[in-house]
Amino acid sequence: MTKATSTFDLAQAAPFLLARAHNGWLGLTYHAHGEDWVELELPWRADLLGDDGREVLASGPIISLMDMASGLSIWTATGAFRAIATLDLRVDYTRPAKEQASVFGRAQCYRTTRSAFFVRGVAHDGDPEDPVAHMQAVFMGIDAGTVSLPISEQADG
């Protein structure tokens, strides 16, 4: 995997990207990273429960955790920030998370092509060897020149 000429600085980008919109509402935080992987934390919160009577994080926030960790792993592995779209993301749950436990999402961008990025990872509640779920995903890179936004005629006047 070769790095792009522009650089993606995870230390600068993570606080900005994780504090806004859906990621900010979920409370995702940076945990660790390497050359082609990123690990984020989804803290346990009572309003993110999946089942009444069980204090276990729901699957939806865990999927969001894995999607964001995947994007960050792609930008870290390639060394460049570019628009990407999730084409396919599969999460296979092996067990529920422990009650009142944070869930960590570790994603690794293991292969890139000109227009696609392949990512795998695990969600765990403290022990990556005992995962809550396994994740496999494919993302598409979007070149800036291929996206055009419609311009309103009212904006001209």
VMD Tcl script that draws the C-alpha trace (Angstrom):
set ca {
  {0.00 0.00 0.00}
  {1.55 3.30 -1.03}
  {1.00 6.59 0.70}
  {-0.37 9.56 -1.22}
  {1.73 12.68 -1.67}
  {-0.59 14.74 0.54}
  {-0.65 13.83 4.19}
  {-3.52 12.93 6.46}
  {-2.72 13.77 10.07}
  {-4.94 11.61 12.29}
  {-3.89 13.54 15.41}
  {-5.32 16.76 13.91}
  {-8.30 15.23 12.10}
  {-9.71 12.89 14.76}
  {-10.77 15.56 17.28}
  {-12.46 17.55 14.51}
  {-14.20 14.60 12.83}
  {-15.25 12.82 16.02}
  {-16.68 15.90 17.74}
  {-19.25 16.73 15.06}
  {-22.59 15.50 13.79}
  {-23.51 11.86 14.42}
  {-20.03 10.91 15.67}
  {-20.13 13.70 18.23}
  {-23.60 12.75 19.40}
  {-22.49 9.13 19.86}
  {-19.46 10.31 21.82}
  {-16.92 8.40 19.69}
  {-13.35 8.95 20.85}
  {-9.93 8.11 19.44}
  {-8.22 5.21 21.19}
  {-5.20 4.09 19.11}
  {-3.87 3.68 15.57}
  {-1.10 2.21 13.45}
  {0.05 2.49 9.84}
  {-3.17 1.06 8.35}
  {-5.58 0.70 11.29}
  {-7.54 2.86 13.71}
  {-9.32 2.00 16.96}
  {-12.13 4.15 18.33}
  {-14.21 3.87 21.49}
  {-17.98 4.04 21.79}
  {-18.67 4.77 25.48}
  {-21.57 3.00 27.16}
  {-24.61 5.24 27.59}
  {-28.06 4.36 28.85}
  {-29.73 6.05 25.86}
  {-27.89 3.75 23.41}
  {-29.32 0.47 24.74}
  {-30.58 -2.20 22.41}
  {-33.00 -4.18 24.58}
  {-35.15 -3.23 27.52}
  {-33.90 -4.92 30.66}
  {-30.31 -5.34 29.38}
  {-27.69 -2.64 29.71}
  {-25.93 -3.52 26.44}
  {-25.16 -1.12 23.60}
  {-27.44 -1.47 20.57}
  {-26.15 -2.70 17.21}
  {-26.81 0.59 15.36}
  {-24.24 2.65 17.27}
  {-21.73 -0.20 16.94}
  {-22.21 -0.18 13.16}
  {-21.65 3.60 13.15}
  {-18.50 3.07 15.24}
  {-17.15 0.54 12.74}
  {-18.02 2.73 9.74}
  {-16.14 5.72 11.18}
  {-13.15 3.61 12.23}
  {-13.08 2.24 8.68}
  {-13.01 5.69 7.12}
  {-10.23 6.82 9.43}
  {-8.24 3.65 8.65}
  {-8.52 4.35 4.91}
  {-7.28 7.94 5.30}
  {-4.51 6.77 7.64}
  {-3.39 3.95 5.31}
  {-3.39 6.13 2.19}
  {-2.07 9.23 3.89}
  {-4.73 11.38 2.25}
  {-8.18 12.68 3.04}
  {-10.62 12.19 0.18}
  {-14.33 11.66 -0.14}
  {-15.38 8.03 0.27}
  {-18.69 6.20 0.18}
  {-19.56 3.00 2.02}
  {-20.50 0.43 -0.63}
  {-20.84 -2.63 1.58}
  {-20.42 -3.01 5.32}
  {-21.18 -6.30 7.01}
  {-21.12 -6.77 10.76}
  {-21.41 -10.32 12.11}
  {-22.17 -10.37 15.82}
  {-20.64 -13.21 17.83}
  {-22.04 -12.19 21.24}
  {-23.58 -9.23 23.06}
  {-21.24 -6.70 24.62}
  {-20.82 -6.83 28.38}
  {-23.37 -4.83 30.33}
  {-22.43 -1.17 30.87}
  {-19.24 -1.66 28.82}
  {-17.75 0.61 26.19}
  {-17.24 -1.00 22.79}
  {-14.03 -0.48 20.84}
  {-13.98 -0.64 17.05}
  {-10.70 -1.50 15.36}
  {-10.64 -1.28 11.55}
  {-7.76 -2.09 9.21}
  {-7.55 -0.93 5.59}
  {-5.79 -3.99 4.17}
  {-6.08 -3.36 0.40}
  {-6.53 -0.38 -1.87}
  {-7.11 -0.05 -5.59}
  {-7.51 3.05 -7.74}
  {-11.12 3.46 -6.67}
  {-11.87 0.94 -3.90}
  {-10.72 0.35 -0.33}
  {-11.10 -2.94 1.53}
  {-11.41 -2.90 5.30}
  {-11.80 -5.53 8.03}
  {-12.11 -5.19 11.74}
  {-13.48 -6.22 15.09}
  {-15.68 -4.65 17.73}
  {-14.78 -5.69 21.27}
  {-15.46 -4.67 24.84}
  {-11.90 -4.83 26.12}
  {-10.40 -7.99 24.65}
  {-9.88 -8.07 20.85}
  {-9.40 -11.84 21.11}
  {-13.01 -12.14 22.34}
  {-14.84 -9.91 19.83}
  {-18.41 -8.73 20.04}
  {-18.47 -8.66 16.23}
  {-16.39 -9.03 13.08}
  {-16.66 -6.46 10.30}
  {-15.86 -6.54 6.58}
  {-16.39 -3.56 4.27}
  {-15.72 -2.03 0.86}
  {-15.57 1.71 0.25}
  {-15.42 3.68 -2.98}
  {-13.16 6.68 -3.43}
  {-14.84 9.71 -4.97}
  {-12.64 11.98 -7.06}
  {-13.28 15.68 -6.54}
  {-13.66 16.24 -10.30}
  {-16.49 13.72 -10.61}
  {-18.84 15.45 -8.19}
  {-20.70 18.54 -9.30}
  {-23.22 20.34 -7.18}
  {-26.22 22.04 -8.76}
  {-26.02 25.79 -8.52}
  {-29.22 27.66 -7.82}
  {-30.08 30.51 -10.18}
  {-31.20 32.46 -7.11}
  {-27.64 32.38 -5.78}
  {-26.49 34.42 -8.81}
  {-28.84 37.34 -8.13}
}
mol new
graphics top color blue
foreach p $ca { graphics top sphere $p radius 0.5 }
foreach p [lrange $ca 0 end-1] q [lrange $ca 1 end] { graphics top cylinder $p $q radius 0.2 }
display resetview
